[in-house]
């Protein structure tokens, strides 16, 4: 069982909120953008930082470099504009994330390392979060990243949360079923950008893999309204170990729905639809071709554009 993420202790939130007011989206090339980064252990003790940096939008970037072998419970506390790019490890992809206003002074990323499972951090490359030297980077988004057409579901920095916990930054994936509660099969694996689908299990074959149930759903939340016009699905194609869902329904926060007819195909399957605005997308009514075998999504993409704020 993956342990619940330990809440950030109150003093951390107070520290971040008191040190500066977080910036909104930059309105001009000379706008000031503020970043904050520090590392803390599971007991709340500071182990690196803080970096507290203000810069214009042209060169808005902040870095925290430190030496330490990560321990269970270690986390990165960070803050910045609501839309920013974050890289929490040099061996991890950069993530475009969106933070709610209510979370801006209190963002936390728990290092997915040292978990009590058979293979720790098994949904990540073995070199991720390893060793003694680490660098965390935050930066402002470019104009193209803020308004361009892209996969709005992509977030390699997403983490599983306890059932009643609320996400601090988005996109965030969740589900009502994860096989054996293993990190290899968590909902976040379907938005991490990894698309190796010829096998199952630990990295690089992590996927959203639910139990053999008939009531399952998978959901991605964007944290704000976005405009969508396409879904792309990549099923796990570890045949004959796997089966596949032959049909499903995509439900949007505006109440609209579309039917997905899925085929036993190892490549991406694309489903276009008229533009609509949504704060979340949920895939439900999943019908397996063979209910006695495992079905899985390796990646779910939701294509569209951010709306101006």
Secondary structure, 3 states (H helix, E strand, C coil): CCCCCCCCCHHHHHHHHHHCCCCCCCCCCCCEEEEEEEEECCCCCEEEEEEEEEEECCCCEEEEEEECCCCCCCEEEEECCCEEEEECCCCCCCEEEEECHHHCCCEEEECCCCCCCCCCCCCCCCCCCCCCEEEEEEEECCHHHHHCCEECCCCCCCCCCCCCCCCCEECEEEECCCHHHCHHHCHHHHHCCCCCCCCCCCCCCCCECCCCCCCCCEEEEEEEEEEEEEEEEEECCCCCCECCEEEEEEEECCCCEEEEECCCCCCCEEEEEEEEEEEEEEEEEEEECCCCCECCEEEEEEEEEECCC
